[in-house]
Amino acid sequence: QVQLVESGGGSVQAGGSLRLSCAASGRIFSINAMGWDRQAPGKQRELVARITSRGRPNYADSVKGRFTISRDNAKNTVYLQMDSLKPEDTADYYCYVNSGSGLYERNDWGQGTQVTVSS
């Protein structure tokens, strides 16, 4: 099993910043991509950012230039630095990890951490 523990959510005013962290533990043979998804009330879950095992990031258009994803492979941890936050960034944010290979490849998501941005 893979356990993902998220932290760093909270409430902030528009224009503010938050930093999310997610630490992976458990039976992990190798971690490939890591990332974050989010789901706003009444909306479908959407991809926010991904980062490959070599550190190459990609972002949803809605967060480009404002969010920065990074990872610490030694700690099996992924971060999301969120700057210039907007009310439309309000959502539950879920950590994502792709690990293993072949028949043992798997995708896991954390329990979510809430981010609220007020105007």
DRENLUMVO-776604 format. One record per residue (C-alpha): residue number from 1; x, z, y. Coordinates in steps of 0.1 Angstrom, whole numbers, plus 5000, padded with zeros to 4 digits. Example, Ala and Ser with C-alpha at 12.3 -4.5 7.8 and 13.67 -1.06 7.14 Angstrom:
! DRENLUMVO-776604
R_i_px_pz_py
R_1_5123_5078_4955
R_2_5137_5071_4989
! end
This chain:
! DRENLUMVO-776604
R_i_px_pz_py
R_1_5000_5000_5000
R_2_5010_4994_5036
R_3_5002_5019_5063
R_4_5001_5009_5099
R_5_4999_5037_5125
R_6_4991_5025_5161
R_7_4996_5045_5193
R_8_4996_5040_5230
R_9_4960_5030_5238
R_10_4941_5046_5266
R_11_4924_5040_5300
R_12_4940_5024_5330
R_13_4929_5008_5362
R_14_4932_4971_5367
R_15_4967_4961_5375
R_16_4981_4989_5355
R_17_5003_4989_5323
R_18_5001_5002_5288
R_19_5025_5000_5259
R_20_5012_4999_5223
R_21_5033_5007_5193
R_22_5026_5002_5156
R_23_5048_5016_5128
R_24_5046_5002_5093
R_25_5053_5022_5062
R_26_5046_5023_5025
R_27_5055_4998_4999
R_28_5069_4970_5020
R_29_5093_4946_5004
R_30_5098_4925_5035
R_31_5080_4921_5068
R_32_5075_4886_5081
R_33_5053_4882_5112
R_34_5040_4911_5131
R_35_5015_4911_5159
R_36_4983_4923_5176
R_37_4947_4912_5176
R_38_4919_4926_5197
R_39_4881_4928_5196
R_40_4860_4934_5227
R_41_4825_4948_5224
R_42_4801_4921_5212
R_43_4829_4895_5207
R_44_4848_4882_5178
R_45_4883_4895_5170
R_46_4910_4873_5185
R_47_4947_4869_5182
R_48_4967_4884_5211
R_49_5003_4879_5201
R_50_5026_4873_5171
R_51_5063_4877_5166
R_52_5083_4862_5138
R_53_5109_4880_5117
R_54_5135_4863_5139
R_55_5119_4875_5171
R_56_5101_4844_5182
R_57_5069_4853_5201
R_58_5037_4834_5207
R_59_5008_4845_5228
R_60_4971_4838_5235
R_61_4967_4818_5267
R_62_4948_4847_5282
R_63_4977_4871_5281
R_64_5007_4848_5287
R_65_5029_4860_5314
R_66_5013_4895_5314
R_67_5019_4908_5278
R_68_5052_4910_5260
R_69_5055_4915_5222
R_70_5087_4929_5206
R_71_5098_4945_5174
R_72_5124_4968_5160
R_73_5131_4957_5124
R_74_5151_4988_5116
R_75_5120_5009_5124
R_76_5094_4984_5110
R_77_5077_4988_5144
R_78_5061_4963_5167
R_79_5053_4969_5204
R_80_5030_4953_5229
R_81_5038_4958_5266
R_82_5007_4950_5286
R_83_5012_4946_5324
R_84_4988_4935_5351
R_85_4959_4945_5330
R_86_4925_4932_5337
R_87_4890_4945_5329
R_88_4886_4917_5304
R_89_4915_4931_5284
R_90_4893_4960_5274
R_91_4891_4960_5236
R_92_4901_4976_5205
R_93_4936_4965_5196
R_94_4947_4960_5160
R_95_4982_4959_5147
R_96_4989_4931_5122
R_97_5017_4927_5096
R_98_5024_4899_5072
R_99_5047_4910_5044
R_100_5060_4899_5010
R_101_5061_4864_4996
R_102_5045_4843_4970
R_103_5020_4862_4950
R_104_5029_4894_4968
R_105_5023_4881_5003
R_106_4998_4902_5021
R_107_4982_4907_5055
R_108_4974_4941_5068
R_109_4957_4954_5099
R_110_4958_4989_5115
R_111_4927_5010_5123
R_112_4928_5000_5159
R_113_4935_5017_5192
R_114_4912_5015_5222
R_115_4923_5000_5256
R_116_4899_5004_5285
R_117_4907_4987_5319
R_118_4885_4997_5348
R_119_4881_4977_5380
! end
